[in-house]
Amino acid sequence: MSEYLFLEGATGISGDMLTAALLDLGADRAKMEKALSSLKVGGFDYQIERKNSYSISGCDFKVNLHHHEHHLEEEYHEHHHHEHRHLSDVYEIIDAAEMTEKARLLAKKIFMIVAEAEAKAHGCSIDEVHFHEVGAIDSIVDIIAIAVLVDDLNIKDVVVSGLNEGNGFITCQHGRLPVPVPAVAAIAQKYEIVLRSSDINTEMVTPTGIAAAAALKTKDRLPTNYKIKKIGIGLGKRDFGQANFLRVMLIEDNKAEKQMYVVETNIDDSTGEELGLTMEKLLAVGAADVHFVPCFMKKNRPAYILRVIAEAEKISAVEDVIFRNTSTIGLRKYPVERSCMERKIISVQLPEGEVEVKKCWRGDIVRYYPEFESVKKVAEQSGRAFRDLYNQANRLAEEEK
């Protein structure tokens, strides 16, 4: 079973929404608080509250900036006589903060994605980009919080199937810009994130939000079948006239058993040795099961049906073995469904040595089958009878449950 994080993006995404959604999902708040309190920037505090957006309940993460921010700043950045921060300044802040190395790399990756997009939008180099909007402290806080929380969840795969974006114009410190703003469009283009236009007349996707989605995305579609393990809802600040929230879900791929096929053919003119060799080779290429059934063919000739059960992706290897090693010139194949008991291998310790036992179960039906090769090995080493060891391993497995 694979676990995924799914960023839904039905009403867009922003840094504070993603932070709130990850907190709501159950990522470690204490780790985030520790990282944020270690930041070498002053002039902010934050609140985490449960609120409602048009009757949908969720977590709200809000960064408050103090007006004297730049005085406090001067103490830290005496050598910089300007209020704008560059990427190297932001990296210094990230390097000085308390977090794991993985979280640090993720925070830098998100900032790098924003910086690349801003550089493209403004036609300057990455080093010249100065973070005013983005580098406002709240972006630093959001991005570090996201990095720490995602790292805490320890998830390999993140699905971003698309983000809903508004339309029209938004006013920012570059004047009026069309939605999606250039930085968002640049990230969507570079990281192949699908944007879906909606009739909401404002920005729904912020550069910080889509940069985080781009940094995290490993897949762009959900598995066909999945189970939802946990849900986190982070509320947005803008009033869209409808619920504004980012939903993140921890999902588990509910893979149905792999599609199995039966491949079979009737053989009346291969020798017993050839057929035995064919079975060995079929098992070697990964067939799940191989057997022969005696039958009678045309003119009452005694013959065998060779029947192989194999996963869909093993079929061509299976066919190759059959054509190469038998006299057949044609095969039949058809998909089948299987019902299997759940199974796992457990080990039991006998005085003579360790034996592997297959535990099989379905509801309240439980069975134990000591593995033949494993019992045989211990029987040969110890000189005890195979059947005695088999029974003893079976008993021990049942007692250990």
C-alpha positions as CSV (number, residue, x, y, z in Angstrom):
1,M,0.0,0.0,0.0
2,S,1.4,3.4,-0.9
3,E,0.5,6.5,1.1
4,Y,0.0,9.8,-0.7
5,L,-0.7,13.4,0.3
6,F,-3.3,14.9,-2.0
7,L,-3.5,18.7,-2.2
8,E,-7.0,19.3,-3.6
9,G,-6.8,23.0,-4.6
10,A,-10.6,23.3,-5.3
11,T,-10.5,26.9,-4.1
12,G,-6.9,27.6,-4.8
13,I,-3.9,27.6,-2.5
14,S,-1.8,30.0,-0.4
15,G,1.0,29.6,2.1
16,D,-1.2,30.2,5.1
17,M,-3.9,27.8,3.9
18,L,-1.4,25.0,3.3
19,T,0.2,25.6,6.8
20,A,-3.3,25.5,8.4
21,A,-4.3,22.4,6.4
22,L,-1.2,20.5,7.4
23,L,-1.7,21.4,11.1
24,D,-5.3,20.3,10.8
25,L,-4.1,17.0,9.3
26,G,-2.1,16.4,12.5
27,A,1.4,17.4,11.6
28,D,3.5,18.3,14.7
29,R,2.6,21.8,15.9
30,A,5.4,21.8,18.5
31,K,8.1,21.3,15.8
32,M,6.7,24.2,13.8
33,E,6.6,26.4,16.9
34,K,10.2,25.5,17.7
35,A,11.3,26.4,14.2
36,L,9.4,29.7,14.1
37,S,10.6,30.8,17.5
38,S,14.2,30.2,16.3
39,L,13.8,32.5,13.3
40,K,16.3,35.4,13.3
41,V,13.7,37.9,12.3
42,G,11.6,39.9,14.7
43,G,8.3,41.7,14.3
44,F,5.8,38.9,13.9
45,D,3.5,36.6,15.9
46,Y,0.9,34.2,14.7
47,Q,-2.4,32.7,15.7
48,I,-3.8,29.2,15.1
49,E,-7.6,29.1,15.5
50,R,-10.5,26.9,14.5
51,K,-12.9,29.0,12.4
52,N,-15.6,28.6,9.8
53,S,-15.7,29.7,6.2
54,Y,-19.3,29.7,5.0
55,S,-20.1,27.1,7.6
56,I,-17.2,24.8,6.7
57,S,-15.0,24.3,9.8
58,G,-11.2,24.3,9.5
59,C,-8.0,25.6,10.9
60,D,-6.9,29.2,10.4
61,F,-3.2,30.2,10.5
62,K,-2.6,33.9,10.6
63,V,0.7,35.7,10.8
64,N,0.6,39.2,12.3
65,L,3.3,41.7,11.5
66,H,4.2,44.4,13.9
67,H,4.6,48.0,12.6
68,H,8.1,48.3,14.0
69,E,9.3,45.4,12.1
70,H,12.0,47.3,10.2
71,H,13.6,48.7,13.4
72,L,14.0,45.2,14.8
73,E,15.2,44.1,11.4
74,E,18.0,46.7,11.4
75,E,19.6,45.0,14.4
76,Y,19.9,41.8,12.5
77,H,20.7,43.2,9.1
78,E,23.0,46.1,10.0
79,H,25.1,45.5,6.9
80,H,22.1,45.8,4.6
81,H,20.9,49.3,4.3
82,H,17.7,48.5,2.6
83,E,14.4,46.8,3.5
84,H,14.4,44.4,0.6
85,R,15.8,40.9,1.1
86,H,17.4,38.9,-1.6
87,L,17.4,35.1,-1.9
88,S,20.8,34.8,-0.1
89,D,19.3,36.8,2.9
90,V,16.4,34.4,3.0
91,Y,18.7,31.4,2.9
92,E,20.7,32.8,5.8
93,I,17.5,33.0,7.8
94,I,16.6,29.4,6.9
95,D,20.1,28.2,7.8
96,A,20.0,29.8,11.2
97,A,16.6,28.3,12.1
98,E,16.0,25.1,14.0
99,M,14.8,22.3,11.7
100,T,15.9,19.1,10.2
101,E,18.1,19.1,7.2
102,K,15.3,17.7,5.0
103,A,13.0,20.5,6.1
104,R,15.8,23.1,5.4
105,L,16.3,21.8,1.9
106,L,12.5,21.9,1.2
107,A,12.2,25.5,2.5
108,K,15.0,26.6,0.2
109,K,13.5,24.7,-2.7
110,I,10.2,26.5,-2.3
111,F,11.9,29.9,-2.1
112,M,14.1,29.0,-5.1
113,I,10.9,28.3,-7.1
114,V,9.4,31.6,-6.1
115,A,12.6,33.5,-6.9
116,E,12.9,31.8,-10.4
117,A,9.3,32.8,-11.2
118,E,9.8,36.4,-9.9
119,A,13.0,36.7,-11.9
120,K,11.2,35.5,-15.0
121,A,8.3,37.9,-14.4
122,H,10.5,40.9,-13.9
123,G,13.2,40.0,-16.4
124,C,16.1,40.0,-13.9
125,S,18.5,37.5,-12.5
126,I,17.6,35.3,-9.5
127,D,20.1,37.2,-7.4
128,E,18.5,40.5,-8.2
129,V,15.0,39.5,-7.2
130,H,14.2,41.2,-4.0
131,F,11.4,39.7,-1.9
132,H,9.1,42.5,-0.9
133,E,5.7,40.8,-1.3
134,V,7.1,37.3,-1.0
135,G,9.9,38.1,1.3
136,A,7.6,39.9,3.5
137,I,8.1,38.1,6.8
138,D,4.8,36.2,6.5
139,S,6.1,34.3,3.4
140,I,9.2,33.3,5.3
141,V,7.0,32.1,8.2
142,D,4.6,30.3,5.9
143,I,7.3,28.5,3.9
144,I,9.3,27.4,6.9
145,A,6.2,26.2,8.6
146,I,5.2,24.2,5.5
147,A,8.6,22.7,5.2
148,V,8.7,21.6,8.9
149,L,5.2,20.2,8.8
150,V,5.6,18.3,5.6
151,D,8.9,16.8,6.9
152,D,7.2,15.7,10.1
153,L,4.5,13.8,8.1
154,N,7.3,12.0,6.3
155,I,5.5,11.4,3.0
156,K,7.2,10.4,-0.2
157,D,4.5,11.2,-2.7
158,V,2.3,14.2,-3.1
159,V,-0.5,14.4,-5.7
160,V,-1.4,17.8,-7.2
161,S,-4.0,17.1,-9.9
162,G,-4.7,20.8,-10.5
163,L,-5.5,24.1,-8.8
164,N,-8.6,26.2,-9.3
165,E,-7.7,29.8,-10.1
166,G,-9.9,32.9,-10.2
167,N,-10.0,35.4,-13.1
168,G,-10.0,39.2,-13.6
169,F,-7.4,41.5,-12.0
170,I,-5.7,41.9,-8.7
171,T,-4.1,45.0,-7.3
172,C,-0.7,44.6,-5.8
173,Q,2.4,46.7,-5.5
174,H,3.1,46.3,-9.2
175,G,-0.3,48.0,-9.9
176,R,-3.2,46.0,-11.5
177,L,-2.2,42.6,-12.7
178,P,-4.2,40.0,-14.5
179,V,-5.0,36.7,-12.8
180,P,-3.0,34.4,-12.7
181,V,-0.3,36.9,-11.9
182,P,2.9,36.4,-13.9
183,A,4.8,34.6,-11.1
184,V,2.0,32.1,-10.6
185,A,1.7,31.5,-14.4
186,A,5.5,31.0,-14.6
187,I,5.4,28.3,-11.9
188,A,2.4,26.6,-13.4
189,Q,4.2,26.5,-16.8
190,K,7.6,25.3,-15.5
191,Y,6.2,22.6,-13.1
192,E,3.3,21.5,-15.3
193,I,0.6,22.3,-12.8
194,V,-2.9,22.4,-14.2
195,L,-4.8,25.6,-13.6
196,R,-8.6,25.5,-13.9
197,S,-10.3,28.8,-14.4
198,S,-13.3,29.6,-12.2
199,D,-15.8,32.5,-12.2
200,I,-14.5,33.9,-9.0
201,N,-13.2,37.4,-9.7
202,T,-9.9,37.5,-7.8
203,E,-6.7,35.7,-7.3
204,M,-7.1,32.2,-5.7
205,V,-3.6,30.9,-6.2
206,T,-0.7,32.8,-4.6
207,P,3.0,32.5,-5.7
208,T,3.9,31.0,-2.3
209,G,1.0,28.5,-2.5
210,I,1.8,27.3,-6.0
211,A,5.5,27.2,-5.3
212,A,4.9,24.9,-2.3
213,A,2.7,22.7,-4.5
214,A,5.4,22.6,-7.2
215,A,8.1,21.7,-4.7
216,L,6.0,18.9,-3.2
217,K,4.4,17.5,-6.3
218,T,5.5,14.0,-7.3
219,K,2.3,12.9,-9.1
220,D,-0.4,14.7,-11.0
221,R,-3.2,12.2,-10.7
222,L,-4.9,10.3,-8.0
223,P,-4.8,6.5,-7.9
224,T,-8.0,5.0,-9.4
225,N,-9.0,3.5,-6.1
226,Y,-8.0,5.1,-2.8
227,K,-9.0,5.2,0.9
228,I,-8.9,8.5,2.8
229,K,-7.0,8.0,6.0
230,K,-7.0,11.7,7.3
231,I,-8.3,15.0,6.2
232,G,-6.9,18.5,7.0
233,I,-8.8,21.7,6.2
234,G,-7.0,25.1,6.0
235,L,-9.1,28.2,5.7
236,G,-8.3,31.0,3.3
237,K,-8.6,34.7,4.2
238,R,-10.4,36.0,1.1
239,D,-14.2,36.1,0.9
240,F,-15.1,34.4,-2.4
241,G,-18.8,34.5,-1.5
242,Q,-18.5,30.8,-0.9
243,A,-16.4,28.5,1.3
244,N,-12.7,29.1,0.8
245,F,-10.5,26.3,2.1
246,L,-7.6,24.1,1.0
247,R,-8.3,20.4,1.7
248,V,-5.3,18.1,2.1
249,M,-5.9,14.4,2.4
250,L,-3.7,11.5,3.5
251,I,-4.8,8.8,1.1
252,E,-3.8,5.1,0.6
253,D,-3.7,3.5,-2.7
254,N,-6.3,0.8,-2.6
255,K,-4.8,-1.3,-5.4
256,A,-7.1,-4.1,-6.4
257,E,-5.0,-7.3,-6.8
258,K,-3.0,-7.0,-10.0
259,Q,-5.0,-8.2,-13.1
260,M,-4.2,-12.0,-13.5
261,Y,-4.5,-14.0,-16.7
262,V,-4.8,-17.6,-17.5
263,V,-2.7,-18.7,-20.4
264,E,-3.2,-22.2,-21.7
265,T,-2.5,-24.5,-24.6
266,N,-3.0,-28.2,-25.5
267,I,0.2,-30.1,-26.3
268,D,0.3,-33.6,-27.7
269,D,3.8,-33.9,-29.1
270,S,6.3,-32.6,-26.6
271,T,8.2,-35.0,-24.4
272,G,7.7,-35.3,-20.7
273,E,11.2,-33.8,-20.2
274,E,10.4,-30.8,-22.3
275,L,7.2,-30.2,-20.4
276,G,9.0,-30.4,-17.1
277,L,11.7,-27.9,-18.3
278,T,8.9,-25.6,-19.5
279,M,7.3,-25.6,-16.0
280,E,10.7,-24.7,-14.4
281,K,11.3,-21.9,-16.9
282,L,7.7,-20.5,-16.5
283,L,8.1,-20.3,-12.7
284,A,11.5,-18.6,-13.2
285,V,10.0,-15.8,-15.3
286,G,7.5,-15.1,-12.5
287,A,4.4,-17.2,-13.3
288,A,2.1,-17.4,-10.2
289,D,1.2,-21.0,-10.9
290,V,1.8,-23.6,-13.6
291,H,0.1,-27.0,-14.0
292,F,-0.6,-29.8,-16.5
293,V,-3.9,-31.5,-16.9
294,P,-4.2,-34.7,-18.9
295,C,-6.7,-34.6,-21.7
296,F,-7.6,-36.2,-25.0
297,M,-7.4,-34.3,-28.3
298,K,-8.4,-35.0,-31.9
299,K,-8.3,-38.7,-32.9
300,N,-8.3,-39.6,-29.2
301,R,-4.6,-38.7,-28.8
302,P,-3.5,-38.5,-25.1
303,A,-2.2,-35.0,-24.4
304,Y,-1.7,-32.3,-21.8
305,I,-3.3,-28.9,-21.2
306,L,-0.5,-26.6,-20.0
307,R,-2.2,-23.9,-17.8
308,V,-0.3,-20.9,-16.5
309,I,-1.6,-18.2,-14.1
310,A,0.4,-14.9,-14.3
311,E,0.1,-11.2,-13.8
312,A,-0.8,-9.1,-16.9
313,E,2.8,-7.7,-17.2
314,K,4.4,-11.1,-17.2
315,I,2.3,-12.4,-20.1
316,S,4.7,-11.8,-22.9
317,A,7.6,-13.5,-21.0
318,V,5.3,-16.5,-20.3
319,E,4.2,-16.7,-24.0
320,D,7.9,-16.6,-25.0
321,V,8.8,-19.5,-22.8
322,I,5.9,-21.6,-24.0
323,F,6.6,-21.0,-27.7
324,R,10.4,-21.5,-27.3
325,N,10.2,-24.7,-25.2
326,T,7.1,-26.7,-26.5
327,S,5.8,-27.8,-29.8
328,T,2.7,-25.6,-29.5
329,I,1.8,-23.1,-32.2
330,G,-1.0,-21.2,-30.5
331,L,-2.2,-20.1,-27.0
332,R,-5.5,-19.0,-25.3
333,K,-5.5,-16.4,-22.7
334,Y,-8.2,-14.7,-20.6
335,P,-8.3,-12.4,-17.6
336,V,-9.5,-14.0,-14.3
337,E,-10.4,-12.6,-10.9
338,R,-8.9,-14.2,-7.8
339,S,-10.0,-14.3,-4.2
340,C,-7.0,-14.8,-2.0
341,M,-6.7,-15.0,1.8
342,E,-4.4,-12.3,3.3
343,R,-1.0,-13.8,4.0
344,K,2.3,-13.1,5.6
345,I,5.4,-15.1,6.6
346,I,6.2,-15.4,10.3
347,S,9.2,-17.2,11.8
348,V,9.0,-19.8,14.7
349,Q,12.0,-21.0,16.6
350,L,12.2,-24.8,17.1
351,P,15.1,-26.3,19.2
352,E,16.6,-27.5,15.9
353,G,16.4,-24.2,14.1
354,E,14.2,-21.5,12.7
355,V,11.2,-22.4,10.5
356,E,9.2,-20.0,8.3
357,V,5.4,-20.4,8.5
358,K,2.9,-18.9,6.1
359,K,0.0,-17.4,8.1
360,C,-3.2,-17.1,6.0
361,W,-6.4,-15.4,7.2
362,R,-9.7,-14.1,6.0
363,G,-12.0,-12.8,8.7
364,D,-12.1,-15.3,11.5
365,I,-10.6,-18.1,9.3
366,V,-6.9,-18.4,10.2
367,R,-4.5,-21.1,8.9
368,Y,-0.8,-21.8,9.3
369,Y,1.3,-23.6,6.7
370,P,5.0,-24.2,7.5
371,E,7.0,-23.6,4.4
372,F,8.2,-26.8,2.8
373,E,11.8,-25.8,1.9
374,S,12.3,-24.3,5.4
375,V,11.1,-27.4,7.2
376,K,13.1,-29.6,4.8
377,K,16.3,-27.8,5.6
378,V,15.9,-28.1,9.4
379,A,14.9,-31.8,9.0
380,E,18.1,-32.5,7.0
381,Q,20.3,-30.6,9.4
382,S,18.8,-32.2,12.6
383,G,17.9,-35.7,11.3
384,R,14.4,-35.4,12.7
385,A,11.4,-36.5,10.6
386,F,9.9,-33.9,8.3
387,R,6.3,-34.6,9.5
388,D,7.2,-34.1,13.2
389,L,9.0,-30.8,12.6
390,Y,6.1,-29.6,10.3
391,N,3.5,-30.4,13.0
392,Q,5.7,-28.8,15.8
393,A,6.2,-25.6,13.7
394,N,2.4,-25.5,13.0
395,R,1.6,-25.8,16.8
396,L,4.1,-23.1,17.7
397,A,2.7,-20.7,15.1
398,E,-0.8,-21.2,16.4
399,E,0.3,-20.5,20.0
400,E,2.2,-17.3,19.0
401,K,-0.8,-15.8,17.1
